[in-house]
Structure formats: C-alpha cells, structure tokens
C-alpha cells in the first residue's frame, strides 16, 4: 500500500495563483517550507479560504483526519498557550470531545 501524501505545496500554489493571487504574499512563508505538516495544511486552508459558514463546517467535519504528529502539535500548542479545550477546539475547528479523547489517549500512553 502506497502511503504517499499529496503535494500540498503545488496544490496550494496553484490555487493561490489561479484564484487568490492577492493572498500570495500572506501565504509565502508557509509555501516556502520543504515539508508540510497537517497543521500547515490547515493554516494554509484558513489563510486562503478563510472561515466558512457553520453549516459547511459541520458537513466537512466527518471528512477530517489527523495524524499523531498533528494531534501532538495541537496538544503541545494548547499546553504552551494555556488555553482550554473550548478555545483550542474553536481555533482548529475540531470537537472539544476530540481534544479530550486525544489527551486521554496520548497522555495516558506516556505514563
């Protein structure tokens, strides 16, 4: 089974150049990265498309998935910033329950 990731750099560069050339300067820092993490893709998506209506967000929630490194990055961000589950959930557009579950799974794993 081939576990190759899409070429997000090319995908987002093409989208920006074709549909949102005004956002090229804003996204340039992320586009220059050699490798993209899951959170980089989320950040780029928010920078290019902005926040969507709540109905479309709810519809797309079931199609989201996070790898372990992205989950750990989100949890580390929460720890460093001192934010609660609700604040982090809003920022990353994920469920508070997901955050609680990740904490239980990954922090229990470390013990």
C-alpha positions as CSV (number, residue, x, y, z in Angstrom):
1,X,0.0,0.0,0.0
2,X,1.4,3.4,-1.0
3,X,1.3,5.9,1.8
4,X,2.3,9.0,-0.2
5,X,0.9,12.4,0.7
6,X,-0.4,14.8,-1.9
7,X,1.9,17.6,-3.0
8,X,0.3,20.3,-0.9
9,X,2.8,22.9,-1.9
10,X,1.9,22.5,-5.6
11,X,-1.8,22.3,-4.8
12,X,-2.0,25.4,-2.8
13,X,0.4,27.3,-5.0
14,X,-1.8,26.6,-8.0
15,X,-5.0,27.6,-6.1
16,X,-3.4,30.8,-4.9
17,X,-2.0,31.7,-8.3
18,X,-5.3,30.9,-10.2
19,X,-8.0,32.0,-7.8
20,X,-6.4,34.1,-5.0
21,X,-3.3,35.9,-6.3
22,X,-3.8,38.6,-3.7
23,X,-3.0,36.1,-0.9
24,X,0.4,35.0,-2.3
25,X,2.4,37.3,0.0
26,X,0.4,36.2,3.1
27,X,1.0,32.5,2.4
28,X,4.5,32.8,1.1
29,X,6.2,31.8,4.4
30,X,4.2,28.5,4.6
31,X,4.6,27.8,0.9
32,X,8.4,28.0,1.2
33,X,8.5,25.1,3.7
34,X,10.1,22.0,2.4
35,X,7.6,19.6,4.1
36,X,4.1,20.4,5.2
37,X,2.6,19.1,8.5
38,X,-1.1,18.6,8.8
39,X,-1.4,21.8,10.8
40,X,0.5,23.7,8.0
41,X,-2.2,22.5,5.6
42,X,-5.0,23.6,7.9
43,X,-3.3,27.0,8.3
44,X,-2.9,27.4,4.6
45,X,-6.5,26.5,4.0
46,X,-7.7,29.1,6.6
47,X,-5.4,31.7,5.0
48,X,-6.6,31.1,1.5
49,X,-10.3,30.4,2.1
50,X,-11.0,32.0,5.4
51,X,-13.6,30.7,7.8
52,X,-16.6,29.0,6.3
53,X,-20.2,29.1,7.3
54,X,-21.0,26.9,10.3
55,X,-23.2,24.6,8.2
56,X,-20.5,23.8,5.7
57,X,-18.0,23.3,8.6
58,X,-20.3,20.7,10.2
59,X,-20.7,18.9,6.9
60,X,-17.0,18.6,6.4
61,X,-16.1,17.6,9.9
62,X,-16.6,13.9,9.2
63,X,-14.0,14.0,6.5
64,X,-11.2,15.4,8.7
65,X,-8.5,13.2,10.0
66,X,-5.4,14.0,12.0
67,X,-2.2,12.0,12.2
68,X,-0.4,11.5,15.5
69,X,2.1,14.3,14.8
70,X,-0.7,16.8,14.2
71,X,-2.5,15.7,17.3
72,X,0.6,16.1,19.4
73,X,1.3,19.5,17.8
74,X,-2.2,20.7,18.7
75,X,-1.9,19.4,22.3
76,X,1.5,21.0,22.7
77,X,0.1,24.3,21.4
78,X,-2.7,24.0,23.9
79,X,-0.2,23.3,26.7
80,X,2.1,26.2,25.8
81,X,-0.6,28.7,25.2
82,X,-2.6,27.8,28.4
83,X,-5.9,27.5,26.5
84,X,-8.8,25.3,27.5
85,X,-10.4,22.7,25.2
86,X,-13.1,25.1,24.0
87,X,-10.7,27.7,22.9
88,X,-8.4,25.3,21.1
89,X,-11.4,23.5,19.5
90,X,-12.7,26.8,18.1
91,X,-9.3,27.8,16.8
92,X,-8.7,24.5,15.0
93,X,-12.3,23.8,14.2
94,X,-12.4,20.5,16.0
95,X,-14.6,19.0,18.6
96,X,-14.0,19.5,22.3
97,X,-14.7,15.8,22.7
98,X,-11.9,15.0,20.2
99,X,-9.4,17.1,22.2
100,X,-10.4,15.4,25.5
101,X,-10.2,11.9,23.8
102,X,-6.7,12.8,22.4
103,X,-5.5,13.9,25.8
104,X,-6.7,10.7,27.4
105,X,-5.2,8.5,24.7
106,X,-1.8,10.2,24.2
107,X,-1.1,11.4,27.8
108,X,-2.2,8.1,29.2
109,X,0.2,6.5,26.7
110,X,3.1,8.5,28.0
111,X,2.6,7.4,31.6
